[in-house]
Amino acid sequence: MAVSLWRVTAERGKKVWVLEQPELGAVSQCASLDGVREEMVEAIAWLSGEPEAEVEIQVDVILPDLSREAVGRVTAARDVSERARAALAGATREAARALTGAGLTYRDAGTVLGLSHQRVAQLVGHG
């Protein structure tokens, strides 16, 4: 089964999202973005002659400039947060191993790190 990917634009109108797949001339609308797939897959399959099961869509949401900038800031902040979360996980694992390697019990290491003794055991590979 060969899946084909179709790009669909979604732009907010007055009360609905206006959907378009320009290469096929498919146009539709839906009340919320979570309805785009259901709304467009059938239309694209019919116009392209492909089975619905082989149609995948990528939705490009068109936002006003101020909204797009705000979403960009959220995306950037989320990326920073994910990197910090990964760094925290690595540092916590390293600290748990160092503390238990220095002779602290899992319970004491957990108290120092603000974790349960069970979590410390998981981090050092004994849980």
N, C-alpha and C positions, 0 to 999 in steps of 0.2 A: 504494500500500500504506500504510494508516494503522496506525501502530504505537501500541499502547496500553501505558501504564505502570502496573504493579501494584506496590504496596508489600507486601513480605513481611517478617515479623519472624523473627529467628533467635535463639533463646535456648538456652544450653547446658544440657542435662540432665545426668544422671550420666555417660553415655558418648557421647551423640550430641547434635547440634544439632536442636532441635525447631523446625520451620518452620510458619508460619501465614500465610495470606492470609484475613483475617476476613470481608471482604465476600462472598467466594465460598464460604467454609467449607472452603477447601483447607488440609489439614494433612498434613505429612510429616516426615521426619527424614533426616539425613545425617551421616556421620562427620566431615566437615570443611566449612568454609565455602566452599571452592572447588567443592563439589558442589551448592550451593544452586540455581544457575541450572538445571542439568540436571534436578534433582529437581522443581523447582516449575513450570517453563515448561509441561511436558506437562500437569500437573494443572490449571493455570490455563487453558490452551487448551481442554481438554476441558470444564471447568465453565463457561467463558464462551462457548464456541462459536466462538472466534476461532482462526485458523490459528496454529500455533506460531511461524511466522516473524514474526508481527505482535505477539507478546507480549514485552514487555520488563519486567524486574523491577528494583526498587530494594530492596536488602536493608538493613533496619534491625536492626543487631546490638544485642541487649539485653545489657548487661554489668552485673555487680555494681557497686555504688557506688565501691568502692576502685579497681577496674579502670578504670571510666569516668573517674575523676579522673586516673589515671596516663596513660591514653590522651590525655586532654585536655592534659596537660603536654607530651606528645610532640608533639602537633599544634601547640601554641603554639610550642614550640622549633623545629619544622620551619619554621613560618612566619617566625620570626626569622632562621633560617639562610638561607632562600630570599631574603629581602630583603637580607641581608648579602652573599650570593653575587652578587646583581644589582648591588649597590653596588660590590663588588670588581671585577666585570667592567667596569663603567663607568670606575672609577678607573684600572684597568690600561690600558684603551684610551687614556684621556686622557694617562696618563704616557708610554705608548709613542709617541704622537704628539708630545708635548712634547719628549721626548728626541731623537727623530729629527729633529724640527724645529729643534732646537738644534745639529744637525750630527753627532750620534752615529750610528755605523753600526748596522745591525740587530743585529749580533753584540754590540756594546758595550751597546746598550740592553737586549738580552736578558740580558746578564750583570748589569746593574744591577737588573733586575726579576726575575731568577731564572727567565727564560723562554728558550726556544730562539730563535735568530735567525729561524727560519721562522715561529714564532708572532708575533713582533714584526711581521714583514712582513704577516701576516694582519690584525693589529690596526690597522695604519696603512693598510690597504687596498691593499697591493701584493703580496698572496700568493696 
